[in-house]
């Protein structure tokens, strides 16, 4: 766990049998007296945010959204800015691949569905009840256990069409063509299944993996070797690298290096 200016944050790994469903949970708390604003790197995951104490604020291009209990957000295709007011703490569940679909029976797609009350997705009040229980349980590791226990009751088995996508996601070939050839589906149908189960396209996923690899290299280099990053990640040139950073974060790679202490990756 890190501590800086009364900002506490860290990650809680999940048991091995949950690793295909969730990446490590992320938690953060503002124990100081002034608001703390952070930027979340786009992970292409859908997240479920539980907010305790003073409501957290999610900043969208057209409005601010107050989060007093819980909210589903995603998939995170561009940077997300948020503020933790004094006395606020958040716990974030990071869904892997199709696991949000497996729990809720749908993926979030487009700005119209980007923010959702999880109870509206399940037509009930189970997440309101869960939040009440979590709010009275101050230990984050215990909170994660409670979330996993509830998830176990509702999580569906992975569907065959989704299994095809997951199995071929890292192929060096075009995954759409590979899956269509193996399954006898049309390429159009495979593309629709990407959106159905994951909430994004294969092309979007490829571009995002390249960006995340560049972020990883930058974080691990003392002095950045731009030509190595461009070559290693498959960018055409430096302008291509800059364009992707502007697309995902709204800043250049050089600006990212200067500001990265205020940039978080919830999925870890």
Rosetta blueprint (number, residue, H / E / L):
1 X L
2 X E
3 X E
4 X E
5 X L
6 X L
7 X E
8 X E
9 X E
10 X E
11 X E
12 X E
13 X L
14 X L
15 X L
16 X H
17 X H
18 X H
19 X L
20 X L
21 X L
22 X E
23 X E
24 X E
25 X E
26 X E
27 X E
28 X E
29 X E
30 X E
31 X L
32 X L
33 X L
34 X L
35 X L
36 X E
37 X E
38 X E
39 X E
40 X E
41 X L
42 X L
43 X L
44 X L
45 X L
46 X L
47 X E
48 X E
49 X E
50 X E
51 X E
52 X E
53 X L
54 X L
55 X L
56 X E
57 X E
58 X E
59 X E
60 X L
61 X L
62 X L
63 X L
64 X E
65 X E
66 X E
67 X E
68 X L
69 X L
70 X E
71 X E
72 X E
73 X E
74 X L
75 X L
76 X L
77 X L
78 X L
79 X L
80 X E
81 X E
82 X E
83 X E
84 X E
85 X L
86 X L
87 X L
88 X L
89 X E
90 X E
91 X E
92 X E
93 X E
94 X E
95 X E
96 X L
97 X L
98 X L
99 X H
100 X H
101 X H
102 X H
103 X H
104 X H
105 X L
106 X L
107 X L
108 X L
109 X L
110 X L
111 X H
112 X H
113 X H
114 X L
115 X E
116 X E
117 X L
118 X H
119 X H
120 X H
121 X H
122 X H
123 X L
124 X L
125 X L
126 X H
127 X H
128 X H
129 X H
130 X H
131 X H
132 X H
133 X H
134 X H
135 X H
136 X L
137 X L
138 X L
139 X L
140 X H
141 X H
142 X H
143 X H
144 X H
145 X H
146 X H
147 X H
148 X H
149 X H
150 X H
151 X H
152 X H
153 X H
154 X H
155 X L
156 X L
157 X L
158 X L
159 X L
160 X H
161 X H
162 X H
163 X H
164 X H
165 X H
166 X H
167 X H
168 X L
169 X L
170 X L
171 X L
172 X L
173 X L
174 X L
175 X H
176 X H
177 X H
178 X H
179 X H
180 X H
181 X H
182 X H
183 X H
184 X L
185 X L
186 X L
187 X H
188 X H
189 X H
190 X H
191 X H
192 X H
193 X H
194 X H
195 X H
196 X H
197 X H
198 X H
199 X L
200 X L
201 X L
202 X H
203 X H
204 X H
205 X H
206 X H
207 X H
208 X H
209 X H
210 X H
211 X H
212 X H
213 X H
214 X H
215 X H
216 X H
217 X H
218 X H
219 X H
220 X H
221 X L
222 X L
223 X L
224 X L
225 X L
226 X H
227 X H
228 X H
229 X H
230 X H
231 X H
232 X H
233 X H
234 X L
235 X L
236 X L
237 X L
238 X H
239 X H
240 X H
241 X H
242 X H
243 X H
244 X H
245 X H
246 X H
247 X H
248 X H
249 X H
250 X L
251 X L
252 X L
253 X H
254 X H
255 X H
256 X H
257 X H
258 X H
259 X H
260 X H
261 X H
262 X H
263 X E
264 X E
265 X L
266 X L
267 X L
268 X L
